[in-house]
Amino acid sequence: MPNTIILGAQWGDEGKGKIVDLLAADADIVARYQGGANAGHTIKLPDGREFVLHLIPSGIFHPDVTCVIGNGVVIDPVALLEEIHMIEREGVLVRGRLFISHNAHLIMPYHKMIDKAAEARLAQQKDGSAVGTTGRGIGPAYEDKFARKGIRIVDLLDRETLREKLRHNIAEKNELLEKVYGASELCDVDSIIHEYELFDQEMDVYITDTPLLLNRAIRDGKSLLLEGAQAALLDIDFGTYPYVTSSNPTAGGACTGLGIPPMAIDRVIGVAKAYTTRVGNGPFPTELLDETGELLRKVGREYGATTGRPRRCGWFDAVAVRYTNMINGVSSVALTKLDVLSDMPEVKLCTRYERTTDGKQIEHFTTDLRQLAAIRPIYESFEGWRALDMKGAASREDLPRPVQKYLDALEHEVECPIEIISIGAGREETLAAGSLV
C-alpha cells in the first residue's frame, strides 16, 4: 500500500474515520498528525459495535496495525486515558501497539478554563465573532505551543523544570482569567503537578521518539496511513479564518506533525460528503435553512460526534472542494454518505458562485469573509433517486442511473476522480474503483 494521507476536503465530519478504518487493513502504521480531542472519528465494526475515537488513530481496531499519535497533536491526558480504557474494555489490545510522541504538547486544566471563558465572552457580543469551539482547550494549548510556553510530554520527566514552567504559566493564566474574563476559578501548581505525574506514570509505556519510529518504518518499506482531524477548510492558514481550528489539517501538516519528509508521501485522499456540513460559526455558501436542510440533518444524523451539536447542512459545494483538492494535491476523492441523498426528490450541486454586488460568476473559492458574504451559489439540479435502492451494489456501475449522473457531474466539477464511494456506515457498504491498495 502506498503511503497515504487521509484528510477532510470540506469543513470536517466527512467520515474520515470510516475511510481510515477501511484502508488500515492494508497498512502497517496508522498515524494521527494534528488536532486534539475536539475531533470525533466514528467507526462501525462488522459486528455492529460503534466507537467514537477522539485521539487514538482509527486503525486501532486492526490487530496487526501499529498506531502513532504525532507531535502535532495536543493531548488531553484525561481524554486519552479514558479512550484507552474504553477500547481495552472491548477486548482491543492497545499496549505495544500505540506510540505517542514525546514532543506532543499537553492540554492543561487552565487551557480548558481559558477556552470556555474566551468563547463565553465572544458569545455575548452581537457581531457573531464567537468561533464555536468545543471548549476543550485545543486553541489555548496551541497558543502556548507557538508562544513557546507549552508543556510537552517530555517535560513530565523533570519535576523541578515542570514546576518552574507551571508556576510561571499559572501565574499568567490566573491574571488573565481574573482581570480579563472575570473568572473566579483559579489553578493550583501543586495539584496540577501531582495530577500530571499520575498521568505520566500511566502513559509512560506509550511514549517514544515517533519521528525515529516512522522514518525507520519508511526505510524498511512499511506502509503508512496518515490521519488528519477536522478538515482543509478549517486549516489555520488556508481555511475560512478566523472560523478555523488551531492547526494544519492540510497535507503539509502531516509532515510537520509527524516528522517525516514530503517525498515519503505517495498519495492524498480527500474525504468529502455527498453534501456539505459545518459545525460552529463561519461562512457556509450552500447552507440550507429550510426543510431540506432539516431533512439532511435528520437522515444523516448530523450531530457532532464529540459535542452532540447539530451540524449546519447544505448541498455539495464543488467550488470549495476544487480549492481543497488544489492546495492538498488530492489524488482521489472518497465520497461518503451518498445514501443520505436517497430521501431527496431533487439533488443539487453547487458548481460556481455569483457575486451579489455585480452579478459576476466566479469558479474559484476565496477565504476572504467579506467576499464570501457577498456571493450566492449557482446550482446544477439532478433527478432524485428516492424509489431506487443502492443496497447490494458491488460497483459504481451497479448504482441507479440518476446516482451515476450525479457522481459523474461531481467528479467533473471537483476535477478529481472518485476512488471510494460510501453508501452506508459499515465497512461492507463501500464501493471502490479498482484496488484500494
C-alpha positions in Angstrom: 0.0 0.0 0.0 1.4 3.5 -0.9 2.0 5.9 1.9 -1.3 7.8 2.1 -2.7 10.9 3.7 -6.4 10.9 4.6 -7.8 14.4 5.1 -11.1 16.2 5.2 -12.0 18.1 2.0 -14.8 20.2 3.5 -15.4 21.6 7.0 -15.0 18.3 8.9 -17.2 15.4 9.9 -16.9 13.9 6.4 -16.5 10.3 7.6 -12.7 10.1 7.7 -12.7 7.6 10.5 -14.5 5.0 8.3 -12.2 5.5 5.4 -9.1 5.2 7.6 -10.5 2.1 9.2 -11.2 0.6 5.8 -7.7 1.3 4.4 -6.0 0.4 7.6 -6.4 -3.3 6.9 -3.6 -3.0 4.3 -1.4 -0.5 6.3 1.5 -1.3 8.7 1.1 2.0 10.6 -1.7 4.5 11.1 -0.6 7.9 12.4 -2.6 10.9 13.6 -0.8 14.1 12.8 -2.7 17.1 14.3 -5.6 18.4 16.3 -6.9 17.3 19.7 -9.8 15.6 21.4 -12.2 18.0 19.8 -12.3 15.7 16.8 -14.6 12.6 16.7 -14.0 9.8 14.2 -16.8 7.3 14.2 -16.0 3.6 13.5 -18.7 0.9 12.9 -17.3 -2.6 13.2 -18.7 -5.6 11.2 -20.2 -7.0 14.5 -22.3 -3.8 14.8 -20.4 -2.1 17.6 -19.8 1.6 17.1 -17.0 3.6 18.5 -16.1 7.3 18.5 -12.4 8.0 18.7 -11.0 11.4 19.7 -7.2 10.9 19.8 -6.3 7.3 19.1 -5.9 6.6 15.3 -8.8 4.8 13.6 -6.5 1.9 12.7 -6.5 0.6 16.3 -9.3 -2.0 15.6 -7.0 -3.9 13.2 -4.8 -6.1 15.4 -1.7 -6.1 13.2 -1.6 -2.3 12.8 0.7 0.0 14.8 -0.9 3.3 15.8 1.0 6.6 16.3 0.0 9.9 17.8 2.4 12.5 16.5 4.0 15.7 17.9 1.4 17.8 16.0 -1.4 16.6 18.2 -2.2 18.3 21.5 -3.1 15.7 24.1 -5.6 15.9 26.9 -4.4 13.1 29.2 -7.8 12.6 30.7 -9.4 12.1 27.3 -6.6 9.9 26.1 -6.6 7.5 29.1 -10.4 7.3 29.1 -10.3 6.3 25.4 -7.6 3.7 26.0 -9.6 2.2 28.9 -12.8 2.3 26.8 -11.4 0.2 23.9 -9.5 -2.1 26.2 -12.7 -3.0 27.9 -14.0 -4.1 24.5 -11.1 -6.5 24.2 -8.8 -4.4 21.9 -5.1 -4.6 22.7 -3.6 -1.1 23.0 -0.3 -1.6 24.9 2.6 -2.4 22.5 0.6 -1.1 19.5 0.1 2.6 20.4 3.0 5.0 20.4 2.9 8.7 21.4 5.4 11.4 20.5 7.5 12.6 23.5 7.3 16.1 21.9 3.5 16.2 21.8 2.1 19.2 23.8 -0.3 18.6 26.7 -3.6 20.3 27.3 -3.6 21.7 30.9 -6.6 22.5 33.1 -6.1 26.2 32.5 -6.3 25.8 28.8 -9.9 24.5 29.1 -10.8 27.3 31.5 -9.5 30.0 29.2 -11.1 28.4 26.2 -14.6 28.4 27.8 -14.1 31.8 29.3 -13.0 33.4 26.0 -15.8 31.8 24.0 -18.4 32.8 26.5 -17.2 36.4 26.3 -17.3 36.4 22.5 -20.8 34.8 22.6 -22.0 37.9 24.5 -21.0 40.2 21.7 -23.5 40.9 18.9 -21.1 40.8 16.0 -21.1 37.0 15.6 -17.4 36.8 16.5 -17.7 33.6 18.5 -15.9 30.8 16.7 -17.9 28.0 18.2 -15.1 26.0 19.9 -15.7 22.8 21.8 -14.3 24.3 25.0 -11.7 21.5 25.3 -8.7 23.7 25.5 -7.3 23.0 22.0 -6.8 26.6 20.8 -5.2 27.8 24.1 -2.8 24.8 24.1 -1.7 25.6 20.5 -1.3 29.3 21.5 1.1 28.3 24.3 2.9 26.0 21.9 3.7 28.7 19.5 4.4 31.2 22.2 7.0 28.8 23.5 5.2 28.4 26.8 3.7 24.9 26.2 4.2 21.8 28.4 5.3 18.8 26.4 5.2 15.2 27.5 9.0 15.1 27.8 8.7 17.9 30.4 7.0 15.5 32.8 10.3 13.7 33.2 11.9 16.6 35.1 9.7 17.5 38.2 11.6 20.7 39.0 11.6 22.1 35.5 7.9 21.2 35.2 7.2 23.0 38.5 9.0 26.2 37.3 7.2 26.2 34.0 3.9 25.7 35.6 4.4 28.4 38.2 5.1 30.9 35.5 2.3 29.7 33.3 -0.3 29.6 36.0 0.5 33.0 37.4 0.0 34.4 33.9 -3.2 32.4 33.3 -4.7 33.3 36.7 -4.2 37.0 36.0 -5.8 36.6 32.6 -8.7 34.7 34.0 -9.3 37.2 36.8 -8.7 40.5 35.1 -9.9 39.8 31.5 -12.5 37.2 31.9 -13.6 37.8 35.5 -13.4 34.1 36.2 -13.2 33.0 39.9 -11.8 29.5 39.4 -8.0 29.6 39.6 -5.3 27.0 39.2 -3.1 25.4 41.8 0.5 24.4 40.9 1.0 21.5 43.3 -2.3 19.8 42.5 -1.7 20.0 38.7 1.9 18.6 39.1 0.5 15.7 41.2 -2.3 15.0 38.7 0.0 15.1 35.7 2.7 12.9 37.4 0.0 10.3 37.8 -0.9 10.7 34.1 2.8 10.3 33.2 3.1 7.0 35.1 0.2 5.5 33.2 1.2 7.0 29.8 4.9 6.2 30.0 4.6 2.8 28.3 3.3 4.5 25.2 5.8 7.4 24.9 8.6 7.1 22.3 10.6 9.0 19.7 7.9 8.8 17.0 9.8 10.5 14.1 12.5 7.9 14.5 10.0 5.1 14.6 8.2 6.4 11.5 11.3 7.1 9.4 12.7 3.7 10.2 9.4 2.2 9.0 9.7 4.2 5.8 13.3 3.0 5.3 12.1 -0.6 5.8 9.4 -0.3 3.2 6.4 -0.4 5.6 3.2 1.4 4.6 1.9 4.5 6.4 -1.7 5.8 6.6 -1.7 9.3 7.9 -4.9 10.6 9.5 -5.9 14.2 9.9 -8.5 15.7 12.1 -11.0 18.4 11.2 -10.6 19.4 7.5 -8.9 21.7 5.0 -11.5 24.5 5.1 -10.8 24.7 8.9 -7.0 24.9 8.4 -5.4 27.8 10.3 -3.7 29.1 7.2 -6.0 28.0 4.3 -9.4 27.9 5.9 -12.1 30.4 6.5 -10.1 32.4 9.1 -10.9 33.1 11.9 -13.6 30.5 11.9 -11.0 27.7 11.8 -9.2 25.2 14.0 -5.8 26.0 15.5 -3.6 23.6 13.5 -2.9 22.4 9.9 -5.3 19.6 8.8 -4.0 20.1 5.3 -1.4 17.7 3.7 1.6 19.8 4.8 0.5 19.3 8.4 1.2 15.5 8.1 4.9 16.1 7.6 5.4 18.7 10.3 3.0 16.9 12.7 4.9 13.6 12.4 8.4 14.4 11.4 8.5 12.7 8.1 9.7 14.1 4.7 7.3 15.2 1.9 8.9 12.8 -0.5 7.7 9.9 1.6 4.0 10.7 0.7 2.7 8.8 -2.3 -0.9 9.9 -2.5 -3.5 12.1 -0.8 -7.2 11.1 -0.5 -9.7 13.8 0.2 -12.8 12.7 2.1 -16.0 14.6 1.2 -19.7 14.0 2.0 -22.1 13.8 -0.9 -23.5 17.0 0.6 -21.9 19.6 3.0 -22.0 20.2 6.7 -20.4 22.6 9.1 -20.3 22.9 12.9 -19.9 26.2 14.6 -19.9 29.7 13.2 -18.4 31.0 9.9 -19.3 31.2 6.2 -21.2 28.4 4.5 -22.3 29.3 1.0 -24.5 26.3 0.3 -26.2 26.2 3.8 -29.9 25.3 3.7 -32.0 27.0 6.3 -35.2 25.2 5.3 -36.9 21.9 5.5 -34.4 20.4 3.1 -31.6 21.2 5.5 -33.6 19.8 8.3 -34.1 16.6 6.3 -30.4 16.2 5.6 -29.7 16.7 9.3 -32.3 14.1 10.4 -31.5 11.4 7.8 -27.7 11.9 8.0 -27.8 12.1 11.9 -25.8 15.3 11.6 -24.9 15.9 15.2 -21.3 16.3 16.4 -19.6 13.1 17.5 -17.7 15.0 20.2 -20.2 17.7 21.3 -23.6 16.5 20.1 -24.2 19.9 18.5 -26.5 19.9 15.4 -24.5 20.5 12.2 -25.4 23.0 9.6 -26.3 21.3 6.4 -26.3 22.2 2.7 -25.7 20.9 -0.8 -22.3 19.8 -2.1 -20.0 22.8 -2.8 -17.7 21.8 -5.7 -16.1 25.3 -5.7 -14.8 24.7 -2.2 -13.7 21.1 -2.8 -11.8 22.2 -6.0 -9.9 24.6 -3.8 -9.1 22.0 -1.1 -8.1 19.5 -3.8 -5.7 22.1 -5.3 -3.9 23.1 -2.0 -3.5 19.5 -0.9 -2.6 17.8 -4.1 -5.5 15.4 -3.7 -5.1 12.4 -6.0 -8.6 11.0 -5.5 -11.8 11.6 -3.5 -13.6 9.3 -1.1 -17.3 10.3 -1.2 -19.3 9.4 1.9 -22.9 9.3 3.0 -24.3 9.1 -0.6 -27.1 7.1 0.9 -28.4 10.1 2.8 -29.4 11.8 -0.5 -31.8 8.9 -1.3 -34.5 10.7 0.6 -34.3 13.8 -1.6 -36.7 14.3 -4.5 -34.1 16.5 -6.1 -30.4 16.8 -5.6 -28.3 19.9 -6.2 -24.7 20.6 -6.8 -23.0 24.0 -6.5 -20.7 24.5 -9.5 -19.8 28.2 -9.1 -20.7 31.3 -7.2 -22.3 34.6 -8.3 -21.3 37.9 -6.7 -24.4 39.7 -5.4 -22.6 43.1 -5.9 -22.2 42.9 -9.7 -23.7 39.5 -10.9 -20.2 38.2 -11.9 -19.9 34.5 -11.7 -16.7 33.1 -10.1 -15.4 29.5 -10.1 -12.6 29.8 -7.5 -13.0 29.7 -3.7 -11.9 32.5 -1.5 -11.2 32.6 2.2 -12.0 36.3 2.4 -15.0 36.6 4.6 -16.2 39.8 3.0 -16.2 38.2 -0.4 -17.9 35.0 0.8 -20.6 37.2 2.4 -21.4 38.7 -1.0 -21.9 35.6 -3.0 -24.7 33.1 -3.7 -24.3 29.6 -5.0 -25.2 28.6 -8.6 -26.6 25.1 -8.7 -27.0 22.3 -11.2 -30.0 20.2 -10.4 -30.4 16.4 -10.7 -33.2 13.9 -10.5 -33.5 12.3 -7.1 -33.4 8.5 -6.6 -36.0 8.1 -3.8 -37.5 4.9 -5.1 -34.3 3.3 -6.2 -32.2 1.1 -3.9 -28.4 1.3 -3.7 -28.0 -1.6 -1.4 -26.4 -4.7 -2.9 -24.4 -2.6 -5.4 -20.9 -4.1 -5.9 -19.5 -1.3 -8.0 -20.3 2.2 -9.2 -21.7 0.8 -12.4 -24.4 -1.1 -10.3 -25.8 2.1 -8.9 -29.1 3.5 -10.3 -28.6 5.7 -13.3 -29.6 9.0 -11.6 -27.0 8.3 -8.9 -24.3 7.7 -11.6 -25.3 11.0 -13.3 -24.8 12.9 -10.1 -21.4 11.2 -9.4 -20.2 11.9 -13.0 -21.0 15.6 -12.6 -19.5 15.9 -9.2 -16.3 14.2 -10.4 -16.1 16.5 -13.3 -16.6 19.6 -11.1 -14.0 18.8 -8.4 -11.5 17.9 -11.2 -10.5 14.7 -9.4 -11.5 11.0 -9.7 -13.8 9.5 -7.1 -12.0 6.4 -5.9 -14.2 5.3 -2.9 -18.0 5.6 -2.5 -19.6 5.0 0.8 -23.3 4.0 0.7 -23.7 3.2 4.4 -21.9 3.2 7.8 -20.5 -0.3 7.6 -17.1 -1.4 6.1 -19.0 -3.6 3.7 -21.2 -0.7 2.4 -18.3 0.7 0.4 -17.6 0.8 -3.4 -14.1 1.1 -4.7 -12.7 1.9 -8.1 -10.2 -1.0 -8.6 -7.8 -1.9 -5.8 -7.6 0.5 -2.8 -4.1 -0.5 -2.1 
